[in-house]
Amino acid sequence: MKEKLFDKNYIKNLCKQYNLDSLKEWGQHFLLDKKVINKIIEVSEITSEDEVVEIGPGFGTLTFALSKLARKVIAFEIEKRLKPYWEQNKTENINIIWGNGLENFKNNQDNLFQQYKFVANLPYQITSRIIRTVLEAENKPDTMTVMVQKEVATRICADKDKSKLTVAVKLFGEPKLIREVPRESFYPPPRVDSAILTVENIQSPEIDKKNFFKVVSAGFAHRRKQLKNNLSTDLGIDKQQAGAILGEITGKEKIRAQRLSLEDWKQLCEQLRDNDLI
């Protein structure tokens, strides 16, 4: 691990050297806390046999730590001004893929990696998109360990006040909030605190994912409205019929989307399909 990367002044100078004046463009915040890096490494359980995929390596604070343990680290970086930095500093088992990380991840899985673990300090502006893209990919990671906004991690792990992202993540695996990370641990410091999130037991559920997310998206389209109203408005389902199905599944015809469990959503999709409503 390169100790200088934990020095805020050193990172500041690197930003000036590589003309990174617009860090906020990608929501990129460089992690400076060595203890947090060590915790990410610990919960990721990286071995010498693992390939690791990362999006948003920045100056490599996490990347270099991963490369000490993993067989190979494949990192997607959009900021091409960092090319000279990585040409000078990367090790043999680090492969930097330049360009849009989300697009390159989706388009190059078969060519770049097969079995892998996903570990990253995610750019905040596209956190949810990255998580869903990785979990919904045909080639899913064995595990996911990511740094995200505390609010996002809390929402993903919620048991009561759920969101569309909660349902999406829990459909594919088991999320867990490992520890909170204060905003002072980053440069530049974000406006909110962060958290380490893991997703384990990742799998491909045997359901019609297109219709599942169609129903879930409609359900969360208007969070303050009752679910039967959203299903009626967005999917054209008769409101009374939707209410009757929800009553059978949850015991309540008047219920909001954030109160349904993952199993409730699965049953709802099954019943809507069986009644030719989707």
C-alpha contacts under 8 A as a table, 3 or more apart, distances in Angstrom:
res1	aa1	res2	aa2	distance
1	M	61	T	7.29
1	M	64	F	5.60
1	M	65	A	5.00
1	M	68	K	7.56
2	K	5	L	5.84
2	K	6	F	7.94
2	K	61	T	7.14
2	K	64	F	7.15
3	E	6	F	5.77
3	E	7	D	7.57
4	K	7	D	5.36
4	K	10	Y	6.47
5	L	8	K	7.62
5	L	10	Y	6.76
5	L	11	I	6.36
5	L	32	L	6.90
5	L	59	F	7.63
5	L	60	G	8.00
5	L	61	T	5.90
6	F	10	Y	7.94
6	F	11	I	7.77
6	F	31	L	7.49
6	F	32	L	4.37
6	F	33	D	6.34
6	F	34	K	6.70
6	F	61	T	7.54
7	D	10	Y	5.26
7	D	11	I	6.40
7	D	32	L	6.74
8	K	11	I	5.12
8	K	12	K	6.10
8	K	32	L	6.93
8	K	187	Y	6.67
9	N	12	K	4.91
9	N	13	N	6.18
10	Y	13	N	5.13
10	Y	14	L	6.26
11	I	14	L	4.97
11	I	15	C	6.20
11	I	187	Y	7.75
12	K	15	C	5.12
12	K	16	K	6.43
13	N	16	K	5.07
13	N	17	Q	6.04
14	L	17	Q	4.90
14	L	18	Y	6.15
15	C	18	Y	5.38
15	C	19	N	5.86
15	C	20	L	4.86
15	C	21	D	7.07
16	K	19	N	4.99
16	K	20	L	6.24
16	K	21	D	7.31
17	Q	20	L	7.85
18	Y	81	R	6.19
18	Y	82	L	6.60
19	N	81	R	7.47
20	L	23	L	6.13
20	L	81	R	7.70
22	S	25	E	5.54
23	L	26	W	6.25
23	L	27	G	6.52
23	L	28	Q	5.72
23	L	29	H	7.50
24	K	27	G	4.61
24	K	28	Q	6.15
25	E	28	Q	7.64
26	W	123	P	6.10
26	W	124	Y	7.44
26	W	125	Q	6.26
26	W	126	I	7.89
27	G	123	P	4.94
27	G	124	Y	4.84
27	G	125	Q	5.09
27	G	126	I	7.86
28	Q	56	G	7.73
28	Q	58	G	7.85
28	Q	122	L	7.61
28	Q	123	P	4.81
28	Q	124	Y	6.65
29	H	123	P	7.23
29	H	186	F	5.82
29	H	187	Y	5.52
29	H	188	P	5.65
29	H	189	P	6.78
29	H	190	P	6.91
30	F	58	G	7.14
30	F	59	F	7.86
30	F	61	T	7.82
30	F	186	F	5.28
30	F	187	Y	5.10
30	F	188	P	6.90
31	L	37	I	7.94
31	L	61	T	7.05
31	L	121	N	7.82
31	L	185	S	6.05
31	L	186	F	4.57
31	L	187	Y	6.64
32	L	61	T	7.81
32	L	185	S	5.50
32	L	186	F	5.45
32	L	187	Y	7.06
33	D	36	V	5.41
33	D	37	I	6.55
33	D	185	S	5.47
33	D	186	F	7.52
34	K	37	I	5.06
34	K	38	N	6.18
35	K	38	N	5.04
35	K	39	K	6.20
36	V	39	K	4.97
36	V	40	I	6.27
36	V	181	V	7.59
37	I	40	I	5.14
37	I	41	I	6.27
37	I	61	T	7.94
37	I	62	L	6.39
37	I	65	A	7.74
38	N	41	I	5.05
38	N	42	E	6.06
39	K	42	E	4.94
39	K	43	V	6.23
40	I	43	V	5.46
40	I	44	S	6.03
40	I	145	T	7.01
40	I	146	V	7.91
40	I	196	I	7.19
41	I	44	S	5.16
41	I	45	E	6.50
41	I	46	I	6.88
41	I	65	A	7.57
41	I	66	L	6.98
42	E	45	E	5.55
42	E	46	I	7.73
43	V	145	T	7.52
43	V	198	T	7.91
44	S	117	K	7.91
44	S	119	V	7.28
44	S	143	T	7.58
44	S	144	M	7.62
44	S	145	T	6.08
46	I	50	D	6.28
46	I	66	L	7.55
46	I	69	L	6.24
46	I	70	A	6.03
47	T	50	D	5.46
47	T	69	L	5.81
47	T	70	A	5.58
47	T	71	R	7.63
48	S	69	L	5.50
48	S	70	A	4.70
48	S	71	R	5.02
49	E	70	A	6.45
49	E	71	R	5.45
50	D	70	A	5.21
50	D	71	R	5.46
50	D	72	K	6.90
50	D	116	Y	6.36
50	D	117	K	7.17
51	E	70	A	6.13
51	E	71	R	5.76
51	E	72	K	4.83
51	E	73	V	5.90
51	E	74	I	7.58
51	E	113	F	7.48
51	E	115	Q	7.05
51	E	116	Y	4.86
51	E	117	K	6.44
52	V	66	L	7.73
52	V	70	A	6.84
52	V	72	K	6.27
52	V	73	V	4.76
52	V	74	I	6.17
52	V	116	Y	5.43
52	V	117	K	4.87
52	V	118	F	5.72
52	V	119	V	6.71
53	V	73	V	5.90
53	V	74	I	4.84
53	V	75	A	5.82
53	V	116	Y	6.75
53	V	117	K	6.23
53	V	118	F	4.86
53	V	119	V	6.28
53	V	120	A	7.88
54	E	57	P	6.65
54	E	63	T	7.74
54	E	73	V	7.34
54	E	74	I	6.20
54	E	75	A	4.54
54	E	76	F	6.27
54	E	118	F	6.04
54	E	119	V	5.42
54	E	120	A	5.02
55	I	75	A	5.58
55	I	76	F	4.74
55	I	77	E	6.40
55	I	101	G	6.09
55	I	120	A	5.97
55	I	121	N	7.67
55	I	122	L	6.68
56	G	75	A	7.02
56	G	76	F	6.00
56	G	77	E	5.15
56	G	78	I	7.36
56	G	101	G	7.58
56	G	120	A	7.09
56	G	121	N	6.95
56	G	122	L	6.29
56	G	123	P	6.48
57	P	60	G	5.10
57	P	61	T	7.57
57	P	62	L	7.09
57	P	63	T	6.13
57	P	75	A	6.24
57	P	76	F	7.11
57	P	77	E	6.34
57	P	120	A	7.43
57	P	121	N	7.52
58	G	61	T	7.73
58	G	77	E	7.19
58	G	82	L	7.77
59	F	82	L	7.87
59	F	85	Y	7.80
59	F	86	W	7.94
60	G	63	T	4.47
60	G	64	F	5.61
61	T	64	F	5.93
61	T	65	A	6.75
62	L	65	A	5.19
62	L	66	L	6.21
62	L	120	A	7.53
62	L	121	N	7.69
63	T	66	L	5.16
63	T	67	S	6.13
63	T	73	V	7.27
63	T	75	A	7.75
63	T	94	I	7.94
64	F	67	S	4.99
64	F	68	K	6.48
65	A	68	K	5.48
65	A	69	L	7.32
66	L	69	L	5.57
66	L	70	A	5.92
66	L	73	V	7.10
67	S	70	A	5.22
67	S	71	R	7.21
67	S	72	K	6.57
67	S	73	V	6.04
67	S	91	T	7.92
67	S	93	N	6.60
67	S	94	I	6.71
70	A	73	V	6.76
71	R	93	N	6.65
72	K	93	N	4.75
72	K	94	I	6.06
72	K	95	N	7.70
73	V	93	N	6.16
73	V	94	I	4.85
73	V	95	N	6.19
74	I	94	I	6.07
74	I	95	N	4.83
74	I	96	I	6.06
74	I	97	I	7.26
74	I	112	L	7.96
75	A	94	I	7.42
75	A	95	N	6.18
75	A	96	I	4.92
75	A	97	I	6.06
76	F	96	I	5.89
76	F	97	I	4.74
76	F	98	W	6.02
76	F	99	G	7.17
76	F	100	N	7.51
76	F	101	G	4.95
76	F	104	N	7.54
76	F	105	F	7.64
77	E	80	K	7.39
77	E	96	I	6.80
77	E	97	I	6.18
77	E	98	W	5.15
77	E	99	G	6.07
77	E	100	N	7.08
77	E	101	G	6.12
78	I	98	W	5.66
78	I	99	G	4.35
78	I	100	N	5.14
78	I	101	G	6.30
79	E	82	L	5.99
79	E	83	K	7.98
79	E	98	W	7.57
79	E	99	G	7.32
80	K	83	K	5.42
80	K	98	W	6.66
80	K	99	G	7.36
81	R	84	P	7.23
82	L	85	Y	5.20
82	L	86	W	6.39
83	K	86	W	5.30
83	K	87	E	6.05
84	P	87	E	5.06
84	P	88	Q	6.23
85	Y	88	Q	5.34
85	Y	89	N	6.14
86	W	89	N	4.96
86	W	90	K	5.20
86	W	96	I	7.85
87	E	90	K	6.21
90	K	94	I	6.06
90	K	95	N	8.00
91	T	94	I	5.52
92	E	95	N	7.79
97	I	101	G	7.92
97	I	104	N	7.77
98	W	101	G	7.63
99	G	104	N	7.07
100	N	103	E	5.51
100	N	104	N	6.01
101	G	104	N	5.16
101	G	105	F	5.81
102	L	105	F	5.17
102	L	106	K	6.29
102	L	130	I	6.59
102	L	133	T	7.34
103	E	106	K	5.24
103	E	107	N	6.10
104	N	107	N	5.11
104	N	108	N	5.77
105	F	108	N	5.64
105	F	109	Q	6.11
106	K	109	Q	6.28
106	K	133	T	7.68
106	K	137	A	7.25
108	N	111	N	5.34
108	N	112	L	5.96
109	Q	112	L	5.39
109	Q	113	F	5.68
109	Q	114	Q	7.03
109	Q	139	N	7.15
110	D	113	F	6.12
110	D	114	Q	6.55
113	F	116	Y	6.91
114	Q	139	N	7.02
115	Q	139	N	7.80
115	Q	140	K	7.96
115	Q	141	P	6.62
115	Q	142	D	7.08
116	Y	141	P	5.21
116	Y	142	D	6.06
116	Y	143	T	7.92
117	K	141	P	5.02
117	K	142	D	5.35
117	K	143	T	5.20
117	K	144	M	6.16
118	F	141	P	6.01
118	F	142	D	7.79
118	F	143	T	6.28
118	F	144	M	4.72
118	F	145	T	6.27
118	F	146	V	7.81
119	V	144	M	5.91
119	V	145	T	4.78
119	V	146	V	5.57
120	A	145	T	6.68
120	A	146	V	4.89
120	A	147	M	6.40
121	N	146	V	5.66
121	N	147	M	4.56
121	N	148	V	6.98
122	L	126	I	7.73
122	L	127	T	5.91
122	L	146	V	6.57
122	L	147	M	5.88
122	L	148	V	6.16
123	P	126	I	6.02
123	P	127	T	6.08
124	Y	127	T	5.12
124	Y	148	V	6.76
124	Y	149	Q	6.98
126	I	129	R	5.35
126	I	130	I	6.18
127	T	130	I	5.32
127	T	131	I	6.29
127	T	148	V	6.81
128	S	131	I	5.22
128	S	132	R	6.20
128	S	165	L	7.27
129	R	132	R	5.32
129	R	133	T	5.93
130	I	133	T	5.07
130	I	134	V	6.10
131	I	134	V	5.39
131	I	135	L	6.17
131	I	169	V	7.87
132	R	135	L	5.17
132	R	136	E	5.75
132	R	165	L	7.94
132	R	168	A	7.14
132	R	169	V	7.13
133	T	136	E	5.29
133	T	137	A	5.98
134	V	137	A	5.30
134	V	140	K	6.50
134	V	141	P	7.53
135	L	140	K	5.87
135	L	141	P	7.50
135	L	169	V	7.30
135	L	172	F	6.54
135	L	202	I	7.81
136	E	140	K	7.21
136	E	172	F	7.78
137	A	140	K	5.60
140	K	202	I	7.37
140	K	203	Q	7.57
141	P	144	M	6.68
141	P	202	I	7.21
142	D	200	E	7.31
142	D	201	N	7.34
142	D	202	I	6.26
143	T	198	T	7.40
143	T	199	V	5.90
143	T	200	E	5.06
143	T	201	N	7.05
143	T	202	I	6.50
144	M	197	L	7.99
144	M	198	T	5.45
144	M	199	V	4.99
144	M	200	E	6.66
145	T	196	I	7.07
145	T	197	L	5.74
145	T	198	T	4.39
145	T	199	V	6.56
146	V	196	I	5.77
146	V	197	L	5.34
146	V	198	T	6.41
147	M	194	S	6.79
147	M	195	A	5.70
147	M	196	I	4.65
147	M	197	L	6.24
148	V	152	V	6.53
148	V	153	A	6.44
148	V	194	S	5.55
148	V	195	A	5.60
148	V	196	I	6.52
148	V	197	L	7.08
149	Q	152	V	5.24
149	Q	153	A	6.39
149	Q	192	V	6.84
149	Q	193	D	6.17
149	Q	194	S	4.16
149	Q	195	A	5.99
150	K	153	A	5.15
150	K	154	T	6.07
150	K	180	E	6.71
150	K	181	V	7.89
150	K	192	V	7.45
150	K	193	D	5.59
150	K	194	S	4.19
150	K	195	A	4.79
151	E	154	T	5.15
151	E	155	R	6.09
151	E	194	S	7.64
152	V	155	R	5.08
152	V	156	I	6.11
153	A	156	I	5.17
153	A	157	C	6.30
153	A	177	L	6.27
153	A	195	A	6.48
153	A	196	I	7.67
153	A	197	L	6.16
154	T	157	C	5.29
154	T	158	A	6.01
154	T	177	L	7.12
155	R	158	A	5.08
155	R	161	D	7.63
155	R	162	K	6.38
155	R	163	S	6.70
155	R	165	L	7.68
155	R	166	T	6.28
156	I	162	K	7.39
156	I	163	S	7.39
156	I	165	L	6.11
156	I	166	T	4.14
156	I	167	V	7.78
156	I	169	V	6.92
156	I	170	K	7.94
156	I	175	P	7.10
157	C	166	T	6.54
157	C	175	P	5.95
157	C	176	K	6.26
157	C	177	L	6.96
158	A	161	D	6.15
158	A	162	K	5.57
158	A	166	T	6.90
159	D	162	K	6.50
159	D	261	S	7.88
160	K	258	Q	6.85
160	K	259	R	5.87
161	D	258	Q	5.20
161	D	259	R	6.38
162	K	165	L	7.98
162	K	166	T	5.72
162	K	167	V	7.29
162	K	257	A	7.83
162	K	258	Q	4.43
162	K	259	R	6.70
162	K	260	L	7.94
163	S	166	T	5.04
163	S	167	V	6.57
163	S	220	F	7.19
163	S	257	A	8.00
163	S	258	Q	5.89
164	K	167	V	5.31
164	K	168	A	6.19
164	K	216	V	6.65
164	K	217	S	6.81
164	K	220	F	6.37
165	L	168	A	4.95
165	L	169	V	6.07
166	T	169	V	5.47
166	T	170	K	6.13
167	V	170	K	5.24
167	V	171	L	6.00
167	V	261	S	7.97
167	V	262	L	6.14
168	A	171	L	5.29
168	A	172	F	7.04
168	A	213	F	7.97
169	V	172	F	5.57
169	V	173	G	6.21
169	V	174	E	7.60
169	V	175	P	7.21
170	K	173	G	5.10
170	K	174	E	5.78
170	K	175	P	6.80
170	K	262	L	7.14
171	L	205	P	7.10
171	L	262	L	6.92
172	F	202	I	5.41
172	F	203	Q	5.37
172	F	204	S	6.23
172	F	205	P	6.69
173	G	199	V	5.84
173	G	200	E	5.63
173	G	201	N	5.28
173	G	202	I	4.27
173	G	203	Q	6.31
174	E	199	V	5.19
174	E	200	E	5.18
174	E	201	N	6.13
174	E	202	I	7.14
175	P	197	L	6.90
175	P	198	T	5.55
175	P	199	V	4.23
175	P	200	E	6.53
176	K	197	L	5.74
176	K	198	T	5.30
176	K	199	V	6.38
177	L	180	E	7.87
177	L	195	A	6.94
177	L	196	I	6.12
177	L	197	L	4.70
177	L	198	T	6.58
178	I	195	A	7.23
178	I	196	I	5.39
178	I	197	L	5.77
178	I	198	T	7.04
179	R	195	A	5.64
179	R	196	I	5.56
179	R	197	L	7.76
180	E	193	D	7.33
180	E	194	S	5.87
180	E	195	A	4.16
180	E	196	I	6.46
181	V	185	S	6.96
181	V	193	D	6.05
181	V	194	S	4.88
181	V	195	A	5.12
181	V	196	I	7.36
182	P	185	S	5.81
182	P	192	V	7.94
182	P	193	D	4.82
182	P	194	S	6.18
183	R	186	F	5.97
183	R	189	P	5.39
183	R	190	P	5.76
183	R	191	R	7.01
183	R	192	V	6.04
183	R	193	D	4.66
183	R	194	S	6.61
184	E	187	Y	7.68
184	E	189	P	5.73
185	S	189	P	7.19
186	F	189	P	4.88
186	F	190	P	7.22
187	Y	190	P	7.81
190	P	193	D	7.27
199	V	202	I	6.97
207	I	212	F	7.57
208	D	211	N	5.68
208	D	212	F	6.08
209	K	212	F	4.81
209	K	213	F	6.03
210	K	213	F	5.57
210	K	214	K	6.14
211	N	214	K	4.82
211	N	215	V	6.18
211	N	269	C	7.36
211	N	278	I	7.17
212	F	215	V	5.37
212	F	216	V	6.23
212	F	265	W	7.83
212	F	266	K	7.38
212	F	269	C	6.13
213	F	216	V	4.84
213	F	217	S	5.72
214	K	217	S	5.30
214	K	218	A	6.28
215	V	218	A	5.15
215	V	219	G	6.09
215	V	231	L	7.52
215	V	235	L	7.90
215	V	269	C	6.94
216	V	219	G	4.92
216	V	220	F	6.31
216	V	265	W	7.39
217	S	220	F	5.37
217	S	221	A	5.99
218	A	221	A	5.07
218	A	230	N	6.06
218	A	231	L	6.03
218	A	234	D	5.63
218	A	235	L	7.01
219	G	222	H	7.30
219	G	223	R	7.83
219	G	227	L	5.57
219	G	230	N	5.55
219	G	231	L	6.13
219	G	257	A	5.51
220	F	223	R	5.35
220	F	227	L	7.84
220	F	230	N	7.63
220	F	257	A	5.91
220	F	258	Q	7.55
221	A	230	N	6.82
222	H	225	K	5.61
222	H	230	N	6.70
223	R	226	Q	7.80
223	R	256	R	7.16
223	R	257	A	7.04
223	R	258	Q	7.61
224	R	256	R	7.35
225	K	229	N	6.56
225	K	230	N	6.74
225	K	256	R	6.60
226	Q	229	N	5.42
226	Q	230	N	6.59
226	Q	254	K	6.12
226	Q	255	I	5.48
226	Q	256	R	4.64
226	Q	257	A	7.22
227	L	230	N	5.07
227	L	231	L	6.19
227	L	254	K	7.39
227	L	255	I	5.94
227	L	256	R	4.83
227	L	257	A	5.37
228	K	231	L	5.13
228	K	232	S	6.15
228	K	239	K	5.67
228	K	240	Q	7.80
228	K	242	A	5.27
228	K	243	G	5.42
228	K	246	L	7.66
228	K	253	E	7.59
228	K	254	K	7.34
228	K	255	I	7.72
229	N	232	S	5.03
229	N	233	T	6.05
229	N	239	K	6.16
230	N	233	T	5.04
230	N	234	D	5.82
230	N	235	L	7.76
231	L	234	D	5.46
231	L	235	L	5.25
231	L	236	G	6.72
231	L	237	I	5.89
231	L	239	K	7.46
231	L	242	A	7.08
232	S	235	L	5.60
232	S	236	G	4.65
232	S	237	I	4.40
232	S	238	D	5.69
232	S	239	K	5.37
232	S	242	A	7.47
233	T	236	G	5.72
233	T	237	I	7.55
235	L	278	I	7.81
237	I	241	Q	7.32
237	I	242	A	6.54
237	I	277	L	6.62
238	D	241	Q	5.29
238	D	242	A	6.12
239	K	242	A	5.09
239	K	243	G	6.10
240	Q	243	G	5.02
240	Q	244	A	6.15
241	Q	244	A	5.10
241	Q	245	I	6.33
242	A	245	I	5.25
242	A	246	L	6.23
243	G	246	L	5.08
243	G	247	G	6.04
243	G	253	E	4.55
243	G	254	K	6.94
244	A	247	G	5.04
244	A	248	E	6.30
244	A	253	E	6.15
245	I	248	E	5.15
245	I	249	I	6.35
245	I	253	E	7.67
245	I	268	L	7.30
245	I	271	Q	7.27
246	L	249	I	5.08
246	L	250	T	5.79
246	L	251	G	7.11
246	L	252	K	6.35
246	L	253	E	5.28
246	L	255	I	7.93
246	L	268	L	7.18
247	G	250	T	5.40
247	G	251	G	4.45
247	G	252	K	4.37
247	G	253	E	4.31
247	G	254	K	7.85
248	E	251	G	5.68
248	E	252	K	7.59
249	I	252	K	7.90
249	I	264	D	6.50
249	I	267	Q	7.09
249	I	268	L	7.22
250	T	253	E	7.72
250	T	260	L	7.68
250	T	264	D	7.06
252	K	255	I	6.11
255	I	259	R	6.93
256	R	259	R	5.79
256	R	260	L	7.52
257	A	260	L	5.75
260	L	263	E	7.97
260	L	264	D	5.60
260	L	265	W	6.58
261	S	264	D	5.01
261	S	265	W	6.46
262	L	265	W	5.18
262	L	266	K	6.40
263	E	266	K	5.02
263	E	267	Q	6.18
264	D	267	Q	5.14
264	D	268	L	6.03
265	W	268	L	4.98
265	W	269	C	6.22
266	K	269	C	5.27
266	K	270	E	6.28
267	Q	270	E	5.00
267	Q	271	Q	6.13
268	L	271	Q	5.23
268	L	272	L	6.10
269	C	272	L	5.15
269	C	273	R	6.04
270	E	273	R	5.14
270	E	274	D	6.04
271	Q	274	D	4.96
271	Q	275	N	6.10
272	L	275	N	5.20
272	L	276	D	6.22
272	L	277	L	4.96
272	L	278	I	5.94
273	R	276	D	4.96
273	R	277	L	5.72
273	R	278	I	5.37
274	D	277	L	7.59
